[in-house]
Amino acid sequence: MESWPAPTVPALIGAGPAVRLFDTAGGAMAVAATGQEAKLYACGITPYDATHLGHAATYVAWDLLVRAWRDAELHVRYIQNVTDVDDPLLERAARDGRDWRALADEQIDVYRTDMAALRVLPPDHLVGAVEALPLIRAFSGVLVDRGALYDLDGDVYFCRSADPRFGSVSGLGPQQMLALAAERGGDPARPGKKDPLDPLVWLAKRPGEPSWGSRFGPGRPGWHVECAAIATDYLGPTFDVQAGGCDLIFPHHEFSASHARVAVGGVDAVAFARRYVHAGMVRLDGEKMSKSLGNLVFVSRLREAGTEPMAIRLAILAHHYRGDWDWTPDGLVAAQDRLALWRTAAMAPRTEAAVRSGAVPSGAVPPGDVVLAAVRERLADDLDAPGALSVVDSWARAVLAAGVAAESARLVVDAVDALLGVAL
């Protein structure tokens, strides 16, 4: 599946520090990648309502991570999936009288266009579930060979009991797991399952639904096995960061990791992600922005109404990626004002003559390398975008107060572009 065009990223002097992130599974801050290569798998969209602000905030967060890693001179391998066949997509297509494939392709195109407009760096591979079916079938075959799957009326389930470390990602108790499984696409009440939490790996063909052949018979893959198969094939049995929204902690990330431990790891081996990183939810009027509630704000519609993508990006960056927050008109206005402030400062005369003449006090405007170092420090600390914005705000206000920018102001503009993804 094609990704989207990559924006040009300016080269910066020096290198950024190692990035530390809050690891959900470990419950503490940890270095995100320890070698010279950094591997990231981010769970992608189910393409039936793209791209809402929840999507945008999540992928802007991982974009900051990729930018910070590259700035630290790491070689980054970034994989993102697209769940282009699943119940929500099929249900929306049926509701609207659409062909499911046409709906998926349309929404994927919207997503690509929005990501490019927001200057999000594309993944090395954008992988659809349909195109990954050979990988998923092969991965599922390994689970069969390890005795981890069972048949229930033609559907195939994974035995969570096959993984002694099940629960190590979310740290949740059984009752919490059951409630979330029922809420987030599981079927814990289905009779005949060996365990209520056991997830589907292969759904047998249903009338009127697309299906593909497999050793289990015609049907389509489950959600969790899709990501487990794609991630381990493209990144290997162990990689650095599994990323997604906090609503994916359970059951999705728990079961993707569990599948991988059984298929490619072992009881004592590290398999799948070393770190699990999760973004908060975006709300509208105090309610979580979600397809089921119908309270979505779409990037494409904001752009069509004349909102500059860089203002949308700054409105997102004003909030720390791990926190829940509200999208508001006031927040967008504040982002537009901030963008105007930065651009005005970037256009100030870049001369040292006023400083040498004494018209502007020496040190009134922070040097570009100092601003760069401070932005790097903020991003290395769990992608503290609000802190990084504050650094640039201080520089911009100092420039406007002094009426002049130092020669090194070009470095600030490049840093804002390279690290924050905001083109001035």
N, C-alpha and C positions, 0 to 999 in steps of 0.2 A: 504494500500500500504506500502511495506517495505521501511524503510529509509536506512541509511548507518551506518556502525560501528562508534562508538564514539571513538575518541582518548583519551588516558589517559591524565588527567590534573593534574599537580602537585599541592599539597596543599601549600599555602603561609601563612606566619605569618600575623596576624592582619586581617583587612578587608578594602576594598576599600571604597571610598566616594560615595555618591549618584551621579548617572549619570544624567547630564543635556544634553538635545538635542534641536536642533532647530526644533520647531513645525511649520510645513508649514501652518496649519490652523490658528494658533495664531500669526504667524509672529514674534516670539520671542523665546528666550531660555527658557526652562522649565524643571523641574525635570521630568524624564521619567517615574518613578514609585514611588509612595509615600507610599505604604504599605510594608508588608513583602513578598508579592507575586508580581511578575512581569509577565504580560501577553503580548505576542508578536504574532501578525499575520503578516506573510510576504507573499506577493504574489509570487507564484512560476513560473516555466517555462511553456511554451507551447512546448511540446516535439517534435520538428521537426528539430532542429538545435542546439544541446547542445554539450558541454558547451562553449560558447564563452566568451571572456574576460569581456564583459558587465555583463553577468550572474555572473561570478566569483567575480568581484569587488563588486557587490551588495550583494552577500551572505557572502563574507568576512566581509563587513561592519556590517551586522547583527550578524555575529559571534562575532565580537568585543563587540557588545552590550550585547549579552548573557554572554560572559566571564566576562565583567565588572560587570554585575548584580550579577552573581554568586559569584564573588569576594567580592561584597558588602553584601554577605550572604543573598541574596534574593532567594526565591524559584521561579524558572523560569518555566513558561508554554509557550512553543513555538510551534506554528502551522504553517505549510506551505502547500499550495495547489499545485497541478499540474493540469493544464487545459488540460486534456488528450482527449478532444474532442472539436474542435473549427474549424472555417473556415481555418485558416492558415495551421493547421495540415492536414485537409482533402484535401486542395489544393495541398500541397506538396506530399502527398501520391498519388493523381491522376496524378500529373506531372511525378512522378518517376515510376508509375506503381506498387506501393506498396500497401499492405494491411495497412489501417490506424492504426489498432491496433498494428500490428507488428512494424511499424515505431515508434509509440509512446513508446512501450516497449523497443525497442532498444535504443532510445534516453534517456529515463529515466535511463536505466542502465549506459549509458555513464556519465550522470549527477551525479549519485550516486558515481561512481568510481572517478570522478574528485573532488567531494566535499571531499571524504575520503582522497584523495591524498593531498589536500590543507589543511587538518586537520580542516575542518569546522565542528563544533559541529552539530550533526543532530537535527532536530526538534523532539519534543515528538511525533508528528503525522505528517506524510507526506500523504496528503489526495488528491486522484484523484477525478476529477469531476464526472467520471462515477460511482465510488463507493459511492459518496456522493449524487447520484440522489434521494434517499428517503428523505434526508434532504432538498434538493432543492425543491422537490415537496411539502413537508410540509410547508416550508417557503413561497413558492409562493401561497399556499392556504390561508395563513394568509393575504397576500397582496390582494388577491381576496376578502376575507371577509371584508377587510377594504375599499373596493371600489377603490383601487389604480391601478387596471389593466383594460385593455380593449382589445377587439379582433379587429384585422384588417386582413381580408382575411385568418383567421386561425392562424396567428401569434398573440402573446400576448405581449402587451406593458405596461410599467409602466408609470403612469401619474406623471411627475415631479411636477405638481401643487399640488399633495397630500402631499408634504413636504414643509412646509413654510420656512424651513431652508436650502433648496437647494441652493448650491453655497457657503456655509460656509467653505468648505474645500479648494477650489481653490481660492476663491475670484475673479474669472474672470467675465468679462462682457459678455452680450449675444452674441456679434459678435465673441469674442474670443472663446467662448464655441462652437458656430456653426462651426467655422473653424476647431477646434481640433476634434470635433465629426466626421466630414467628413473625417479627416485625420487618425483617430485612431479607425476605425471599426464601427462607427455609420452610420446611414442612414437618416440624417436630411432632405434630399430632397424627401423622399418617400411620395407620395400623400396619403391622408387619415389620417395621424397621427394628433392627437389632438394638439401636440406641436412638432416642428421639433426635439427637443432634447430628446423626450421620447425614452428610450432604450428598446430593446427587453428583455423580460423575458423568453419567450418560443418560439422557432422557429419551426413552423410546418414541418413535414417530407417533405424532398425534394427527388426526385428520385436519387437513387444510394448512399444516405447518411445514416448513422446509425440513428436509432431513438428508443425511448423508450416511453412507455405508460404514460399518465398523465390525469388529469381531463380536460386538454385542448385538448386532442387527442394526437396521436403519434408525436414525435418530439424530440428536445434536448434543453438543457437550454441555456440561455444567459450567458455572461461572468460575468457581475456585480453581478447578483443574486447568482451565484456560490460562490463567496467569502463571500458575506453577510451571506449566509446560513451556510457555513462551520465555519466561524469565530464565529458567535453567538452561534452555537451549541457547539463548543468545548471550547470556552472561556467565554461564557455568554453574556448577552446583552451589557455589557460595559467592555472594556479591556484597557490596557495601551497604546500600540503602534501599529499602522498600518504602515507597512514599505513596500517600493518598490522603483522602479526607478522613476525619476522625470517625465518620460513620462506617468506615471500612475495617476498623480495628477488629470487630467481631460482627459477622462470622468470616468475612472475606479474607483478611490477612491471616487470621488464625488458621483457617483451613488451607490456604495456599501454602503456608509454611509447613503445615502438617503433612500435606500431600508430598511436598518436596523432601521432607525428612525421611519419609518411608521409601520414596522412589530413588533418591540419589544420595541420601545421607545414611544415618544410622543412629543408634541410641546415644553414642558418645561423640558423634561427629557434628561439626557445625555445618548446617545446610541452610540454604536459602539466604536470607538477609542477616548481616551482622547488626544492623540498626533498622529500627522501624520508626518512621517519622510521619506525623499526621497534622494536617491543617484543620483549623477550626471551621465552623459553619458561618455562612453569611445569612443574615436575617433581613427581613423587610417588615417594618412595623412590629418588631418584636417577635415575629414568627420566622422559624427556619425557612430559608428560601428552598423550595422543593417542587418537583414536578407534580407530586400528588396534591399539594395545596394550591397549585396554580398561581403562586405569587412570585413568579420569576421576572427578573430584570435581565434583558438580553444585551450583550455587547453590540451585536449587529444593529439593534434598534437604537441604541444610544448613538452609535456612529451615524446611522441614517438621519438622526435628528440634528446632526451637526456637532456632536461632542467629539473633541479631539481625542484619539486613542491615548496620547501621552497623559492627558488629564485623567482618563479612566485608570490608567496604570498607577498614577500617583495617588489617586483615591484609594486604591487597593493597598499600596505600599505604606499608607499612613497607619495601617493596623498590623500588629504582629501576626505572623501566619498561624500561630498555634491558638490564638484566641478567637472566640466567637465575636462577631461584630455586626452592626446594622448599616446597611446601605441607605443613605439619606441624600436628598437634594442638597442639603447644607454641606455634606461631606464632599460632594462633587464640586460645589462652588469653591470650597477651601482648596481643593486640588487644582482647580483652574487658576486661582489666585497665586498659589505656590508656583505653578508652572510659569506664570507671567513674571513673578518675582525673579525666578532663576534666569529666565531669558533676558530680562532687563539687565541683570548683573552681568551675564555673559557678554552682553553687547557694550559694556562700559569701556571707555578708552583703556587700552592696555599699554601704559607707559609708566616708567619710573621717574619721569621728569618732575611730576608734582611732588613726589616724595623727596627727591633730592633738593627741590626748591624750598621745602618746608611747608608748602601749602597743605600737604596731607601728612599727618604724623607718621613716622616710621613704625611699622608693625600694626597699623590700623587695619590692614587687610591680611588675613592669614595666608601664608604662602600656599601654593597649590599642593606641594608635597606633604604639607601638614594636613591639609584637608583630605587628600588621598589616603594617608595613613589612618586617619580617624574613621573614614568610611569603611576601609578594609577591616579595621578592628571591630566595628559594629556588626558587619555582616558575618565575620568569623564567630561571633558570639550568638549562635542560634538564629542566624539570619535576622538580626535586629534592624529591620528596614526603618521603623519609625526613628530609631536612634540615628541611622545614617541620614535620613531626611533632615533631622535637626542640625546635623553637622553642616549640611549644604545651606540650610536656611541661615545659619549664623554667618557663613561666608558671604552669602548674597546680601544680607542686611549690612554687613561691614562694607562691602563694595559700594552700595548705594549711599551709605552714610558718608563715606570718604569721597565719593564722586569719581573714583578711579579704581581700576583693577590692576594688580601686578601682572608682569609679563607671564607669570606662571598660571594665570587664569585659564589658559588653554588646557592645562592639566586637569583642572576641576571639571571643565566641560567634558573632557574625555573620560574622566572617572565616573561621572554621572551616567554617561552613555554605556561604558564598558561594564560597570558593576551594578548599576541600578536599572539599566535598560531604558533610560529616558533620554531621548534625543532632543537637545536644545537648539 
